[in-house]
Amino acid sequence: MSSASPIAALVSAAAEGDQSAWNEIVDRYTPLVVSVIYKHRLRPTDAADVNQTLWLRLVEQIGRLREPEALPGWIMTTTRNECLRVLRVQQRTHLYDPLSESDALESEQVDADVEADLLAVERRQALRDGFADLTDQCKRLLQKLMTDPPPSYQVVSEELSMPVGSIGPTRIRCLEKLRKTPALSAFLGSPAKRGGVLGAARLGQ
């Protein structure tokens, strides 16, 4: 899988029938799908239908995505549109004003929340992809320092056989290497995505 374009490579592999690539896509983006569905407050049966429909549509469309790297956005938008379709069907059987101010404000909040979820998914994946490109030394050190609660430098020194005085400078160098990996460089290229990525408490956040 190309380190410069991990999502595009994953999409390409899935489109060619690679089951492991499909499994990885499902594992990565199911939390996003669930989050979008939850924010639309669907009934359990409707939520299950939306989830199934989303993945069926991806099976149909994955080979025709114009921008494979935009897969997270496609998943988010398709899930949201399917949720709205289900809600419209429900509303036909109830007295409902689709232009009421309260409903419009709620819809805007849902959109904002979904966008935040998408950003979080993209951030976590960029960190994972970037972390995979680091040296073993950097991986071990950052994994130790980013646990919660973080261990003391003395404990890290003993567990990794590193001088205490070298831990801080090495940590800085490793974070700089992480920032320069293709995945993080691409993610941080958008001004809206720069804040707080490398300041997360853990790599998995």
Phi and psi in degrees as GROMACS dihedral restraints (atoms count N, CA, C in turn):
[ dihedral_restraints ]
;  ai    aj    ak    al  type     phi  dphi    fc
    3     4     5     6     1   -67.4    20    10
    4     5     6     7     1   127.4    20    10
    6     7     8     9     1   -69.9    20    10
    7     8     9    10     1   -23.4    20    10
    9    10    11    12     1   -76.6    20    10
   10    11    12    13     1   -21.6    20    10
   12    13    14    15     1  -148.2    20    10
   13    14    15    16     1    67.6    20    10
   15    16    17    18     1   -63.9    20    10
   16    17    18    19     1   -38.5    20    10
   18    19    20    21     1   -69.4    20    10
   19    20    21    22     1   -43.2    20    10
   21    22    23    24     1   -61.9    20    10
   22    23    24    25     1   -40.2    20    10
   24    25    26    27     1   -66.2    20    10
   25    26    27    28     1   -37.9    20    10
   27    28    29    30     1   -65.4    20    10
   28    29    30    31     1   -43.9    20    10
   30    31    32    33     1   -62.0    20    10
   31    32    33    34     1   -43.2    20    10
   33    34    35    36     1   -62.2    20    10
   34    35    36    37     1   -43.4    20    10
   36    37    38    39     1   -65.2    20    10
   37    38    39    40     1   -42.1    20    10
   39    40    41    42     1   -64.1    20    10
   40    41    42    43     1   -40.6    20    10
   42    43    44    45     1   -63.2    20    10
   43    44    45    46     1   -26.2    20    10
   45    46    47    48     1   -89.7    20    10
   46    47    48    49     1     3.7    20    10
   48    49    50    51     1    95.9    20    10
   49    50    51    52     1    13.0    20    10
   51    52    53    54     1   -72.7    20    10
   52    53    54    55     1   109.1    20    10
   54    55    56    57     1   -64.6    20    10
   55    56    57    58     1   -35.8    20    10
   57    58    59    60     1   -65.3    20    10
   58    59    60    61     1   -34.2    20    10
   60    61    62    63     1   -67.7    20    10
   61    62    63    64     1   -41.4    20    10
   63    64    65    66     1   -60.6    20    10
   64    65    66    67     1   -45.1    20    10
   66    67    68    69     1   -60.7    20    10
   67    68    69    70     1   -40.0    20    10
   69    70    71    72     1   -67.1    20    10
   70    71    72    73     1   -40.3    20    10
   72    73    74    75     1   -60.6    20    10
   73    74    75    76     1   -45.7    20    10
   75    76    77    78     1   -62.6    20    10
   76    77    78    79     1   -44.4    20    10
   78    79    80    81     1   -63.3    20    10
   79    80    81    82     1   -40.9    20    10
   81    82    83    84     1   -67.4    20    10
   82    83    84    85     1   -42.9    20    10
   84    85    86    87     1  -109.5    20    10
   85    86    87    88     1    -2.4    20    10
   87    88    89    90     1   -58.4    20    10
   88    89    90    91     1   -42.1    20    10
   90    91    92    93     1   -57.9    20    10
   91    92    93    94     1   -36.3    20    10
   93    94    95    96     1   -66.7    20    10
   94    95    96    97     1   -44.7    20    10
   96    97    98    99     1   -60.3    20    10
   97    98    99   100     1   -46.8    20    10
   99   100   101   102     1   -61.7    20    10
  100   101   102   103     1   -40.5    20    10
  102   103   104   105     1   -63.6    20    10
  103   104   105   106     1   -44.4    20    10
  105   106   107   108     1   -62.9    20    10
  106   107   108   109     1   -45.3    20    10
  108   109   110   111     1   -61.8    20    10
  109   110   111   112     1   -44.7    20    10
  111   112   113   114     1   -59.9    20    10
  112   113   114   115     1   -41.0    20    10
  114   115   116   117     1   -68.7    20    10
  115   116   117   118     1   -19.0    20    10
  117   118   119   120     1   -91.6    20    10
  118   119   120   121     1    -0.7    20    10
  120   121   122   123     1    53.5    20    10
  121   122   123   124     1    49.4    20    10
  123   124   125   126     1   -78.5    20    10
  124   125   126   127     1   157.2    20    10
  126   127   128   129     1   -68.7    20    10
  127   128   129   130     1   153.2    20    10
  129   130   131   132     1   -52.1    20    10
  130   131   132   133     1   -43.3    20    10
  132   133   134   135     1   -66.4    20    10
  133   134   135   136     1   -39.7    20    10
  135   136   137   138     1   -67.6    20    10
  136   137   138   139     1   -38.9    20    10
  138   139   140   141     1   -61.4    20    10
  139   140   141   142     1   -42.7    20    10
  141   142   143   144     1   -64.2    20    10
  142   143   144   145     1   -39.0    20    10
  144   145   146   147     1   -65.3    20    10
  145   146   147   148     1   -42.5    20    10
  147   148   149   150     1   -63.0    20    10
  148   149   150   151     1   -44.3    20    10
  150   151   152   153     1   -59.5    20    10
  151   152   153   154     1   -46.2    20    10
  153   154   155   156     1   -64.9    20    10
  154   155   156   157     1   -42.3    20    10
  156   157   158   159     1   -62.7    20    10
  157   158   159   160     1   -40.4    20    10
  159   160   161   162     1   -58.1    20    10
  160   161   162   163     1   -48.6    20    10
  162   163   164   165     1   -71.6    20    10
  163   164   165   166     1   -32.8    20    10
  165   166   167   168     1   -65.3    20    10
  166   167   168   169     1   -39.8    20    10
  168   169   170   171     1   -67.6    20    10
  169   170   171   172     1   -35.1    20    10
  171   172   173   174     1   -66.0    20    10
  172   173   174   175     1   -40.0    20    10
  174   175   176   177     1   -57.0    20    10
  175   176   177   178     1   -41.3    20    10
  177   178   179   180     1   -71.6    20    10
  178   179   180   181     1   -34.9    20    10
  180   181   182   183     1  -103.2    20    10
  181   182   183   184     1   -12.8    20    10
  183   184   185   186     1   -60.3    20    10
  184   185   186   187     1   -31.5    20    10
  186   187   188   189     1   -78.1    20    10
  187   188   189   190     1    -6.6    20    10
  189   190   191   192     1  -116.7    20    10
  190   191   192   193     1    10.1    20    10
  192   193   194   195     1   -67.1    20    10
  193   194   195   196     1   124.2    20    10
  195   196   197   198     1   -69.7    20    10
  196   197   198   199     1   -32.8    20    10
  198   199   200   201     1  -128.3    20    10
  199   200   201   202     1    88.5    20    10
  201   202   203   204     1   -54.6    20    10
  202   203   204   205     1   -33.5    20    10
  204   205   206   207     1   -68.8    20    10
  205   206   207   208     1   -14.2    20    10
  207   208   209   210     1   -90.0    20    10
  208   209   210   211     1    15.6    20    10
  210   211   212   213     1   -52.7    20    10
  211   212   213   214     1   -45.2    20    10
  213   214   215   216     1   -57.8    20    10
  214   215   216   217     1   -41.3    20    10
  216   217   218   219     1   -66.4    20    10
  217   218   219   220     1   -38.1    20    10
  219   220   221   222     1   -63.0    20    10
  220   221   222   223     1   -44.4    20    10
  222   223   224   225     1   -61.9    20    10
  223   224   225   226     1   -45.4    20    10
  225   226   227   228     1   -62.0    20    10
  226   227   228   229     1   -48.0    20    10
  228   229   230   231     1   -66.0    20    10
  229   230   231   232     1   -43.4    20    10
  231   232   233   234     1   -64.9    20    10
  232   233   234   235     1   -41.5    20    10
  234   235   236   237     1   -63.7    20    10
  235   236   237   238     1   -44.7    20    10
  237   238   239   240     1   -62.3    20    10
  238   239   240   241     1   -44.8    20    10
  240   241   242   243     1   -62.7    20    10
  241   242   243   244     1   -38.2    20    10
  243   244   245   246     1   -68.7    20    10
  244   245   246   247     1   -37.6    20    10
  246   247   248   249     1   -61.4    20    10
  247   248   249   250     1   -44.3    20    10
  249   250   251   252     1   -65.3    20    10
  250   251   252   253     1   -35.8    20    10
  252   253   254   255     1   -62.6    20    10
  253   254   255   256     1   -45.2    20    10
  255   256   257   258     1   -62.6    20    10
  256   257   258   259     1   -41.9    20    10
  258   259   260   261     1   -65.3    20    10
  259   260   261   262     1   -37.2    20    10
  261   262   263   264     1   -63.9    20    10
  262   263   264   265     1   -39.5    20    10
  264   265   266   267     1   -62.4    20    10
  265   266   267   268     1   -41.9    20    10
  267   268   269   270     1   -64.2    20    10
  268   269   270   271     1   -40.0    20    10
  270   271   272   273     1   -69.7    20    10
  271   272   273   274     1   -21.5    20    10
  273   274   275   276     1   -65.3    20    10
  274   275   276   277     1   -20.6    20    10
  276   277   278   279     1  -100.1    20    10
  277   278   279   280     1     5.4    20    10
  279   280   281   282     1  -131.6    20    10
  280   281   282   283     1   154.3    20    10
  282   283   284   285     1   -72.0    20    10
  283   284   285   286     1   121.6    20    10
  285   286   287   288     1  -155.6    20    10
  286   287   288   289     1   134.0    20    10
  288   289   290   291     1  -103.6    20    10
  289   290   291   292     1   103.6    20    10
  291   292   293   294     1   -67.4    20    10
  292   293   294   295     1   -13.0    20    10
  294   295   296   297     1  -104.4    20    10
  295   296   297   298     1     9.0    20    10
  297   298   299   300     1   -62.8    20    10
  298   299   300   301     1   147.1    20    10
  300   301   302   303     1   -62.4    20    10
  301   302   303   304     1   -42.5    20    10
  303   304   305   306     1   -63.8    20    10
  304   305   306   307     1   -40.5    20    10
  306   307   308   309     1   -69.4    20    10
  307   308   309   310     1   -36.5    20    10
  309   310   311   312     1   -64.8    20    10
  310   311   312   313     1   -43.0    20    10
  312   313   314   315     1   -64.6    20    10
  313   314   315   316     1   -40.2    20    10
  315   316   317   318     1   -64.4    20    10
  316   317   318   319     1   -40.1    20    10
  318   319   320   321     1   -63.1    20    10
  319   320   321   322     1   -40.2    20    10
  321   322   323   324     1   -63.7    20    10
  322   323   324   325     1   -39.0    20    10
  324   325   326   327     1   -66.8    20    10
  325   326   327   328     1   -39.8    20    10
  327   328   329   330     1   -60.6    20    10
  328   329   330   331     1   -44.7    20    10
  330   331   332   333     1   -60.1    20    10
  331   332   333   334     1   -43.0    20    10
  333   334   335   336     1   -64.3    20    10
  334   335   336   337     1   -41.3    20    10
  336   337   338   339     1   -65.5    20    10
  337   338   339   340     1   -40.5    20    10
  339   340   341   342     1   -65.7    20    10
  340   341   342   343     1   -41.0    20    10
  342   343   344   345     1   -61.0    20    10
  343   344   345   346     1   -39.6    20    10
  345   346   347   348     1   -65.4    20    10
  346   347   348   349     1   -39.4    20    10
  348   349   350   351     1   -63.8    20    10
  349   350   351   352     1   -42.3    20    10
  351   352   353   354     1   -61.5    20    10
  352   353   354   355     1   -43.5    20    10
  354   355   356   357     1   -61.9    20    10
  355   356   357   358     1   -40.2    20    10
  357   358   359   360     1   -64.8    20    10
  358   359   360   361     1   -41.2    20    10
  360   361   362   363     1   -62.7    20    10
  361   362   363   364     1   -45.4    20    10
  363   364   365   366     1   -65.2    20    10
  364   365   366   367     1   -37.8    20    10
  366   367   368   369     1   -64.3    20    10
  367   368   369   370     1   -47.5    20    10
  369   370   371   372     1   -60.2    20    10
  370   371   372   373     1   -41.5    20    10
  372   373   374   375     1   -69.7    20    10
  373   374   375   376     1   -38.4    20    10
  375   376   377   378     1   -62.0    20    10
  376   377   378   379     1   -40.6    20    10
  378   379   380   381     1   -64.8    20    10
  379   380   381   382     1   -43.0    20    10
  381   382   383   384     1   -63.4    20    10
  382   383   384   385     1   -46.2    20    10
  384   385   386   387     1   -64.6    20    10
  385   386   387   388     1   -41.9    20    10
  387   388   389   390     1   -65.6    20    10
  388   389   390   391     1   -42.3    20    10
  390   391   392   393     1   -59.9    20    10
  391   392   393   394     1   -37.0    20    10
  393   394   395   396     1   -63.8    20    10
  394   395   396   397     1   -22.4    20    10
  396   397   398   399     1   -88.0    20    10
  397   398   399   400     1    -6.3    20    10
  399   400   401   402     1   -77.3    20    10
  400   401   402   403     1   163.5    20    10
  402   403   404   405     1   -70.2    20    10
  403   404   405   406     1   161.1    20    10
  405   406   407   408     1   -60.2    20    10
  406   407   408   409     1   -37.1    20    10
  408   409   410   411     1   -61.9    20    10
  409   410   411   412     1   -45.7    20    10
  411   412   413   414     1   -64.7    20    10
  412   413   414   415     1   -40.9    20    10
  414   415   416   417     1   -60.0    20    10
  415   416   417   418     1   -47.6    20    10
  417   418   419   420     1   -63.7    20    10
  418   419   420   421     1   -43.2    20    10
  420   421   422   423     1   -66.4    20    10
  421   422   423   424     1   -47.8    20    10
  423   424   425   426     1   -66.6    20    10
  424   425   426   427     1   -36.4    20    10
  426   427   428   429     1   -62.0    20    10
  427   428   429   430     1   -39.3    20    10
  429   430   431   432     1   -67.3    20    10
  430   431   432   433     1   -46.9    20    10
  432   433   434   435     1   -74.7    20    10
  433   434   435   436     1   -20.8    20    10
  435   436   437   438     1  -103.1    20    10
  436   437   438   439     1    16.0    20    10
  438   439   440   441     1   -76.8    20    10
  439   440   441   442     1   166.3    20    10
  441   442   443   444     1  -127.3    20    10
  442   443   444   445     1   114.6    20    10
  444   445   446   447     1   -78.7    20    10
  445   446   447   448     1   154.8    20    10
  447   448   449   450     1   -69.5    20    10
  448   449   450   451     1   143.5    20    10
  450   451   452   453     1   -75.2    20    10
  451   452   453   454     1   163.9    20    10
  453   454   455   456     1   -71.8    20    10
  454   455   456   457     1   158.2    20    10
  456   457   458   459     1   -61.1    20    10
  457   458   459   460     1   -31.1    20    10
  459   460   461   462     1   -64.5    20    10
  460   461   462   463     1   -43.0    20    10
  462   463   464   465     1   -64.4    20    10
  463   464   465   466     1   -44.0    20    10
  465   466   467   468     1   -61.6    20    10
  466   467   468   469     1   -41.4    20    10
  468   469   470   471     1   -59.0    20    10
  469   470   471   472     1   -44.5    20    10
  471   472   473   474     1   -70.0    20    10
  472   473   474   475     1   -39.9    20    10
  474   475   476   477     1   -75.1    20    10
  475   476   477   478     1   -31.6    20    10
  477   478   479   480     1  -106.6    20    10
  478   479   480   481     1     1.9    20    10
  480   481   482   483     1    56.4    20    10
  481   482   483   484     1    46.5    20    10
  483   484   485   486     1  -117.7    20    10
  484   485   486   487     1   141.4    20    10
  486   487   488   489     1   -61.3    20    10
  487   488   489   490     1   140.0    20    10
  489   490   491   492     1   -55.7    20    10
  490   491   492   493     1   -41.1    20    10
  492   493   494   495     1   -67.2    20    10
  493   494   495   496     1   -16.8    20    10
  495   496   497   498     1   -95.0    20    10
  496   497   498   499     1    -9.7    20    10
  498   499   500   501     1   -65.3    20    10
  499   500   501   502     1   -49.3    20    10
  501   502   503   504     1   -59.8    20    10
  502   503   504   505     1   -53.8    20    10
  504   505   506   507     1   -60.1    20    10
  505   506   507   508     1   -38.1    20    10
  507   508   509   510     1   -66.5    20    10
  508   509   510   511     1   -39.1    20    10
  510   511   512   513     1   -59.1    20    10
  511   512   513   514     1   -44.2    20    10
  513   514   515   516     1   -61.9    20    10
  514   515   516   517     1   -43.9    20    10
  516   517   518   519     1   -64.6    20    10
  517   518   519   520     1   -39.9    20    10
  519   520   521   522     1   -66.0    20    10
  520   521   522   523     1   -41.0    20    10
  522   523   524   525     1   -65.4    20    10
  523   524   525   526     1   -35.6    20    10
  525   526   527   528     1   -67.3    20    10
  526   527   528   529     1   -39.5    20    10
  528   529   530   531     1   -63.3    20    10
  529   530   531   532     1   -40.3    20    10
  531   532   533   534     1   -61.2    20    10
  532   533   534   535     1   -43.3    20    10
  534   535   536   537     1   -62.1    20    10
  535   536   537   538     1   -29.9    20    10
  537   538   539   540     1   -92.7    20    10
  538   539   540   541     1    -1.4    20    10
  540   541   542   543     1   -65.1    20    10
  541   542   543   544     1   153.2    20    10
  543   544   545   546     1   -54.4    20    10
  544   545   546   547     1   -40.9    20    10
  546   547   548   549     1   -64.9    20    10
  547   548   549   550     1   -46.8    20    10
  549   550   551   552     1   -72.0    20    10
  550   551   552   553     1   -36.0    20    10
  552   553   554   555     1   -61.0    20    10
  553   554   555   556     1   -42.6    20    10
  555   556   557   558     1   -66.6    20    10
  556   557   558   559     1   -42.5    20    10
  558   559   560   561     1   -66.1    20    10
  559   560   561   562     1   -44.4    20    10
  561   562   563   564     1   -76.0    20    10
  562   563   564   565     1    -5.3    20    10
  564   565   566   567     1   -68.2    20    10
  565   566   567   568     1   -18.0    20    10
  567   568   569   570     1   -94.9    20    10
  568   569   570   571     1   122.9    20    10
  570   571   572   573     1   -54.4    20    10
  571   572   573   574     1   -32.8    20    10
  573   574   575   576     1   -71.0    20    10
  574   575   576   577     1   -13.8    20    10
  576   577   578   579     1  -108.0    20    10
  577   578   579   580     1     0.5    20    10
  579   580   581   582     1   -74.4    20    10
  580   581   582   583     1   -37.7    20    10
  582   583   584   585     1   -67.0    20    10
  583   584   585   586     1   126.7    20    10
  585   586   587   588     1    77.7    20    10
  586   587   588   589     1     5.0    20    10
  588   589   590   591     1   -67.5    20    10
  589   590   591   592     1   -51.6    20    10
  591   592   593   594     1   -84.5    20    10
  592   593   594   595     1    -4.1    20    10
  594   595   596   597     1   -96.1    20    10
  595   596   597   598     1     8.3    20    10
  597   598   599   600     1   -63.1    20    10
  598   599   600   601     1   149.3    20    10
  600   601   602   603     1   -65.4    20    10
  601   602   603   604     1   -30.0    20    10
  603   604   605   606     1  -140.0    20    10
  604   605   606   607     1   156.1    20    10
  606   607   608   609     1   -64.8    20    10
  607   608   609   610     1   -28.4    20    10
  609   610   611   612     1   -81.0    20    10
  610   611   612   613     1    -5.0    20    10
